[in-house]
Amino acid sequence: MAKYYVNKNAQANGDHEVHKDGCSYMPHSENRIYLGDFLYCSSAVSEAKKTYNQVNGCYYCSNACHTS
């Protein structure tokens, strides 16, 4: 299991990206919300959607949940 976070700041397209702990693109601590420990990024994305309507997995650390 891994710790997942969502970026409080949306990307230019409106997505709030979900990151796995240790990602080199992890937002600063003041700009992220801890989602919990999950086995799969899909569970973390589902959790993030409780807060934000537009969510996407990080291309680098949660690629299985990243959509173009």
Backbone atoms as SQL, in Angstrom:
CREATE TABLE atoms (id INTEGER PRIMARY KEY, chain TEXT, resi INTEGER, resn TEXT, atom TEXT, x REAL, y REAL, z REAL);
INSERT INTO atoms VALUES
  (1, 'A', 1, 'MET', 'N', 0.846, -1.181, 0.000),
  (2, 'A', 1, 'MET', 'CA', 0.000, 0.000, 0.000),
  (3, 'A', 1, 'MET', 'C', 0.891, 1.244, 0.000),
  (4, 'A', 2, 'ALA', 'N', 0.348, 2.308, -0.544),
  (5, 'A', 2, 'ALA', 'CA', 1.107, 3.553, -0.627),
  (6, 'A', 2, 'ALA', 'C', 0.237, 4.713, -0.166),
  (7, 'A', 3, 'LYS', 'N', 0.896, 5.762, 0.292),
  (8, 'A', 3, 'LYS', 'CA', 0.201, 6.978, 0.688),
  (9, 'A', 3, 'LYS', 'C', -0.066, 7.807, -0.574),
  (10, 'A', 4, 'TYR', 'N', -1.280, 8.320, -0.681),
  (11, 'A', 4, 'TYR', 'CA', -1.658, 9.134, -1.835),
  (12, 'A', 4, 'TYR', 'C', -2.132, 10.504, -1.386),
  (13, 'A', 5, 'TYR', 'N', -1.871, 11.487, -2.258),
  (14, 'A', 5, 'TYR', 'CA', -2.231, 12.875, -2.005),
  (15, 'A', 5, 'TYR', 'C', -2.864, 13.465, -3.258),
  (16, 'A', 6, 'VAL', 'N', -3.692, 14.492, -3.069),
  (17, 'A', 6, 'VAL', 'CA', -4.243, 15.218, -4.209),
  (18, 'A', 6, 'VAL', 'C', -3.759, 16.661, -4.118),
  (19, 'A', 7, 'ASN', 'N', -3.422, 17.211, -5.249),
  (20, 'A', 7, 'ASN', 'CA', -2.970, 18.597, -5.334),
  (21, 'A', 7, 'ASN', 'C', -4.165, 19.528, -5.163),
  (22, 'A', 8, 'LYS', 'N', -4.076, 20.471, -4.226),
  (23, 'A', 8, 'LYS', 'CA', -5.147, 21.460, -4.023),
  (24, 'A', 8, 'LYS', 'C', -5.255, 22.407, -5.208),
  (25, 'A', 9, 'ASN', 'N', -4.144, 22.613, -5.897),
  (26, 'A', 9, 'ASN', 'CA', -4.105, 23.518, -7.047),
  (27, 'A', 9, 'ASN', 'C', -4.384, 22.747, -8.330),
  (28, 'A', 10, 'ALA', 'N', -5.351, 23.207, -9.079),
  (29, 'A', 10, 'ALA', 'CA', -5.697, 22.548, -10.341),
  (30, 'A', 10, 'ALA', 'C', -4.650, 22.845, -11.408),
  (31, 'A', 11, 'GLN', 'N', -4.498, 21.897, -12.333),
  (32, 'A', 11, 'GLN', 'CA', -3.656, 22.105, -13.505),
  (33, 'A', 11, 'GLN', 'C', -4.367, 23.100, -14.432),
  (34, 'A', 12, 'ALA', 'N', -3.711, 23.505, -15.501),
  (35, 'A', 12, 'ALA', 'CA', -4.296, 24.464, -16.446),
  (36, 'A', 12, 'ALA', 'C', -5.617, 23.963, -17.025),
  (37, 'A', 13, 'ASN', 'N', -5.766, 22.634, -17.142),
  (38, 'A', 13, 'ASN', 'CA', -6.995, 22.065, -17.719),
  (39, 'A', 13, 'ASN', 'C', -8.071, 21.816, -16.663),
  (40, 'A', 14, 'GLY', 'N', -7.792, 22.167, -15.406),
  (41, 'A', 14, 'GLY', 'CA', -8.775, 21.997, -14.337),
  (42, 'A', 14, 'GLY', 'C', -8.619, 20.738, -13.505),
  (43, 'A', 15, 'ASP', 'N', -7.713, 19.842, -13.881),
  (44, 'A', 15, 'ASP', 'CA', -7.497, 18.594, -13.143),
  (45, 'A', 15, 'ASP', 'C', -6.763, 18.842, -11.828),
  (46, 'A', 16, 'HIS', 'N', -7.200, 18.157, -10.792),
  (47, 'A', 16, 'HIS', 'CA', -6.465, 18.075, -9.537),
  (48, 'A', 16, 'HIS', 'C', -5.769, 16.723, -9.572),
  (49, 'A', 17, 'GLU', 'N', -4.440, 16.733, -9.623),
  (50, 'A', 17, 'GLU', 'CA', -3.694, 15.493, -9.802),
  (51, 'A', 17, 'GLU', 'C', -3.483, 14.734, -8.501),
  (52, 'A', 18, 'VAL', 'N', -3.592, 13.405, -8.603),
  (53, 'A', 18, 'VAL', 'CA', -3.343, 12.491, -7.487),
  (54, 'A', 18, 'VAL', 'C', -1.912, 11.976, -7.621),
  (55, 'A', 19, 'HIS', 'N', -1.165, 12.054, -6.502),
  (56, 'A', 19, 'HIS', 'CA', 0.238, 11.630, -6.473),
  (57, 'A', 19, 'HIS', 'C', 0.464, 10.579, -5.395),
  (58, 'A', 20, 'LYS', 'N', 1.385, 9.669, -5.709),
  (59, 'A', 20, 'LYS', 'CA', 1.817, 8.665, -4.740),
  (60, 'A', 20, 'LYS', 'C', 3.015, 9.230, -3.980),
  (61, 'A', 21, 'ASP', 'N', 3.091, 8.932, -2.674),
  (62, 'A', 21, 'ASP', 'CA', 4.191, 9.399, -1.843),
  (63, 'A', 21, 'ASP', 'C', 5.526, 9.060, -2.498),
  (64, 'A', 22, 'GLY', 'N', 6.410, 10.033, -2.570),
  (65, 'A', 22, 'GLY', 'CA', 7.719, 9.831, -3.171),
  (66, 'A', 22, 'GLY', 'C', 7.815, 10.338, -4.601),
  (67, 'A', 23, 'CYS', 'N', 6.697, 10.742, -5.194),
  (68, 'A', 23, 'CYS', 'CA', 6.702, 11.248, -6.570),
  (69, 'A', 23, 'CYS', 'C', 7.542, 12.521, -6.660),
  (70, 'A', 24, 'SER', 'N', 8.338, 12.634, -7.702),
  (71, 'A', 24, 'SER', 'CA', 9.172, 13.827, -7.877),
  (72, 'A', 24, 'SER', 'C', 8.333, 15.060, -8.244),
  (73, 'A', 25, 'TYR', 'N', 7.058, 14.854, -8.593),
  (74, 'A', 25, 'TYR', 'CA', 6.165, 15.969, -8.923),
  (75, 'A', 25, 'TYR', 'C', 5.152, 16.244, -7.804),
  (76, 'A', 26, 'MET', 'N', 5.423, 15.719, -6.616),
  (77, 'A', 26, 'MET', 'CA', 4.551, 15.916, -5.461),
  (78, 'A', 26, 'MET', 'C', 4.457, 17.406, -5.136),
  (79, 'A', 27, 'PRO', 'N', 3.244, 17.908, -4.946),
  (80, 'A', 27, 'PRO', 'CA', 3.113, 19.312, -4.549),
  (81, 'A', 27, 'PRO', 'C', 3.646, 19.532, -3.133),
  (82, 'A', 28, 'HIS', 'N', 3.999, 20.777, -2.828),
  (83, 'A', 28, 'HIS', 'CA', 4.467, 21.123, -1.481),
  (84, 'A', 28, 'HIS', 'C', 3.395, 20.771, -0.464),
  (85, 'A', 29, 'SER', 'N', 3.797, 20.523, 0.766),
  (86, 'A', 29, 'SER', 'CA', 2.885, 20.053, 1.807),
  (87, 'A', 29, 'SER', 'C', 1.678, 20.971, 1.998),
  (88, 'A', 30, 'GLU', 'N', 1.849, 22.274, 1.831),
  (89, 'A', 30, 'GLU', 'CA', 0.729, 23.192, 2.006),
  (90, 'A', 30, 'GLU', 'C', -0.252, 23.164, 0.830),
  (91, 'A', 31, 'ASN', 'N', 0.133, 22.516, -0.264),
  (92, 'A', 31, 'ASN', 'CA', -0.693, 22.471, -1.473),
  (93, 'A', 31, 'ASN', 'C', -1.259, 21.086, -1.766),
  (94, 'A', 32, 'ARG', 'N', -1.291, 20.228, -0.756),
  (95, 'A', 32, 'ARG', 'CA', -1.802, 18.878, -0.994),
  (96, 'A', 32, 'ARG', 'C', -2.677, 18.420, 0.166),
  (97, 'A', 33, 'ILE', 'N', -3.557, 17.460, -0.152),
  (98, 'A', 33, 'ILE', 'CA', -4.440, 16.856, 0.834),
  (99, 'A', 33, 'ILE', 'C', -4.129, 15.359, 0.863),
  (100, 'A', 34, 'TYR', 'N', -3.896, 14.846, 2.062),
  (101, 'A', 34, 'TYR', 'CA', -3.645, 13.411, 2.224),
  (102, 'A', 34, 'TYR', 'C', -4.955, 12.659, 2.000),
  (103, 'A', 35, 'LEU', 'N', -4.928, 11.681, 1.114),
  (104, 'A', 35, 'LEU', 'CA', -6.122, 10.897, 0.782),
  (105, 'A', 35, 'LEU', 'C', -6.215, 9.604, 1.584),
  (106, 'A', 36, 'GLY', 'N', -5.075, 9.030, 1.936),
  (107, 'A', 36, 'GLY', 'CA', -5.049, 7.770, 2.658),
  (108, 'A', 36, 'GLY', 'C', -4.064, 6.801, 2.029),
  (109, 'A', 37, 'ASP', 'N', -4.034, 5.599, 2.573),
  (110, 'A', 37, 'ASP', 'CA', -3.184, 4.520, 2.052),
  (111, 'A', 37, 'ASP', 'C', -4.041, 3.617, 1.181),
  (112, 'A', 38, 'PHE', 'N', -3.589, 3.393, -0.039),
  (113, 'A', 38, 'PHE', 'CA', -4.359, 2.590, -0.988),
  (114, 'A', 38, 'PHE', 'C', -3.436, 1.631, -1.721),
  (115, 'A', 39, 'LEU', 'N', -4.003, 0.522, -2.140),
  (116, 'A', 39, 'LEU', 'CA', -3.275, -0.470, -2.918),
  (117, 'A', 39, 'LEU', 'C', -3.166, -0.027, -4.373),
  (118, 'A', 40, 'TYR', 'N', -4.214, 0.638, -4.870),
  (119, 'A', 40, 'TYR', 'CA', -4.275, 1.066, -6.275),
  (120, 'A', 40, 'TYR', 'C', -4.591, 2.546, -6.377),
  (121, 'A', 41, 'CYS', 'N', -4.065, 3.190, -7.411),
  (122, 'A', 41, 'CYS', 'CA', -4.329, 4.610, -7.604),
  (123, 'A', 41, 'CYS', 'C', -5.805, 4.878, -7.872),
  (124, 'A', 42, 'SER', 'N', -6.512, 3.912, -8.436),
  (125, 'A', 42, 'SER', 'CA', -7.932, 4.107, -8.722),
  (126, 'A', 42, 'SER', 'C', -8.726, 4.387, -7.450),
  (127, 'A', 43, 'SER', 'N', -8.352, 3.747, -6.357),
  (128, 'A', 43, 'SER', 'CA', -9.018, 3.997, -5.075),
  (129, 'A', 43, 'SER', 'C', -8.707, 5.404, -4.577),
  (130, 'A', 44, 'ALA', 'N', -7.491, 5.857, -4.783),
  (131, 'A', 44, 'ALA', 'CA', -7.103, 7.214, -4.380),
  (132, 'A', 44, 'ALA', 'C', -7.833, 8.256, -5.217),
  (133, 'A', 45, 'VAL', 'N', -7.982, 8.005, -6.505),
  (134, 'A', 45, 'VAL', 'CA', -8.711, 8.922, -7.382),
  (135, 'A', 45, 'VAL', 'C', -10.170, 9.002, -6.939),
  (136, 'A', 46, 'SER', 'N', -10.767, 7.878, -6.613),
  (137, 'A', 46, 'SER', 'CA', -12.152, 7.866, -6.127),
  (138, 'A', 46, 'SER', 'C', -12.287, 8.697, -4.859),
  (139, 'A', 47, 'GLU', 'N', -11.321, 8.582, -3.965),
  (140, 'A', 47, 'GLU', 'CA', -11.337, 9.357, -2.724),
  (141, 'A', 47, 'GLU', 'C', -11.203, 10.854, -3.026),
  (142, 'A', 48, 'ALA', 'N', -10.333, 11.198, -3.959),
  (143, 'A', 48, 'ALA', 'CA', -10.130, 12.613, -4.319),
  (144, 'A', 48, 'ALA', 'C', -11.386, 13.218, -4.946),
  (145, 'A', 49, 'LYS', 'N', -12.159, 12.388, -5.638),
  (146, 'A', 49, 'LYS', 'CA', -13.388, 12.878, -6.286),
  (147, 'A', 49, 'LYS', 'C', -14.467, 13.245, -5.269),
  (148, 'A', 50, 'LYS', 'N', -14.269, 12.872, -4.009),
  (149, 'A', 50, 'LYS', 'CA', -15.186, 13.304, -2.950),
  (150, 'A', 50, 'LYS', 'C', -14.982, 14.790, -2.637),
  (151, 'A', 51, 'THR', 'N', -13.806, 15.313, -3.016),
  (152, 'A', 51, 'THR', 'CA', -13.467, 16.714, -2.763),
  (153, 'A', 51, 'THR', 'C', -13.500, 17.548, -4.037),
  (154, 'A', 52, 'TYR', 'N', -12.994, 16.992, -5.132),
  (155, 'A', 52, 'TYR', 'CA', -12.891, 17.728, -6.399),
  (156, 'A', 52, 'TYR', 'C', -13.634, 16.983, -7.499),
  (157, 'A', 53, 'ASN', 'N', -14.298, 17.725, -8.364),
  (158, 'A', 53, 'ASN', 'CA', -15.034, 17.117, -9.477),
  (159, 'A', 53, 'ASN', 'C', -14.098, 16.597, -10.564),
  (160, 'A', 54, 'GLN', 'N', -13.033, 17.317, -10.816),
  (161, 'A', 54, 'GLN', 'CA', -12.132, 16.969, -11.916),
  (162, 'A', 54, 'GLN', 'C', -10.799, 16.492, -11.336),
  (163, 'A', 55, 'VAL', 'N', -10.565, 15.181, -11.427),
  (164, 'A', 55, 'VAL', 'CA', -9.380, 14.547, -10.838),
  (165, 'A', 55, 'VAL', 'C', -8.710, 13.668, -11.877),
  (166, 'A', 56, 'ASN', 'N', -7.377, 13.597, -11.803),
  (167, 'A', 56, 'ASN', 'CA', -6.616, 12.767, -12.730),
  (168, 'A', 56, 'ASN', 'C', -5.404, 12.219, -11.988),
  (169, 'A', 57, 'GLY', 'N', -4.959, 11.053, -12.355),
  (170, 'A', 57, 'GLY', 'CA', -3.733, 10.498, -11.793),
  (171, 'A', 57, 'GLY', 'C', -2.516, 11.157, -12.416),
  (172, 'A', 58, 'CYS', 'N', -1.486, 11.319, -11.639),
  (173, 'A', 58, 'CYS', 'CA', -0.227, 11.879, -12.139),
  (174, 'A', 58, 'CYS', 'C', 0.336, 10.960, -13.231),
  (175, 'A', 59, 'TYR', 'N', 0.794, 11.554, -14.310),
  (176, 'A', 59, 'TYR', 'CA', 1.363, 10.793, -15.425),
  (177, 'A', 59, 'TYR', 'C', 2.559, 9.961, -14.957),
  (178, 'A', 60, 'TYR', 'N', 3.326, 10.478, -14.001),
  (179, 'A', 60, 'TYR', 'CA', 4.583, 9.849, -13.603),
  (180, 'A', 60, 'TYR', 'C', 4.439, 8.798, -12.504),
  (181, 'A', 61, 'CYS', 'N', 3.622, 9.057, -11.497),
  (182, 'A', 61, 'CYS', 'CA', 3.558, 8.122, -10.370),
  (183, 'A', 61, 'CYS', 'C', 2.243, 7.336, -10.298),
  (184, 'A', 62, 'SER', 'N', 1.231, 7.788, -11.022),
  (185, 'A', 62, 'SER', 'CA', -0.078, 7.114, -11.029),
  (186, 'A', 62, 'SER', 'C', -0.580, 6.968, -12.457),
  (187, 'A', 63, 'ASN', 'N', 0.309, 6.523, -13.317),
  (188, 'A', 63, 'ASN', 'CA', 0.030, 6.474, -14.749),
  (189, 'A', 63, 'ASN', 'C', -1.177, 5.611, -15.094),
  (190, 'A', 64, 'ALA', 'N', -1.422, 4.558, -14.330),
  (191, 'A', 64, 'ALA', 'CA', -2.566, 3.685, -14.612),
  (192, 'A', 64, 'ALA', 'C', -3.878, 4.451, -14.460),
  (193, 'A', 65, 'CYS', 'N', -3.850, 5.564, -13.729),
  (194, 'A', 65, 'CYS', 'CA', -5.064, 6.366, -13.501),
  (195, 'A', 65, 'CYS', 'C', -5.016, 7.688, -14.255),
  (196, 'A', 66, 'HIS', 'N', -4.016, 7.856, -15.095),
  (197, 'A', 66, 'HIS', 'CA', -3.880, 9.099, -15.862),
  (198, 'A', 66, 'HIS', 'C', -4.653, 8.987, -17.173),
  (199, 'A', 67, 'THR', 'N', -5.462, 10.003, -17.444),
  (200, 'A', 67, 'THR', 'CA', -6.167, 10.060, -18.732),
  (201, 'A', 67, 'THR', 'C', -5.681, 11.288, -19.478),
  (202, 'A', 68, 'SER', 'N', -5.645, 11.185, -20.777),
  (203, 'A', 68, 'SER', 'CA', -5.140, 12.298, -21.605),
  (204, 'A', 68, 'SER', 'C', -6.081, 13.460, -21.620);
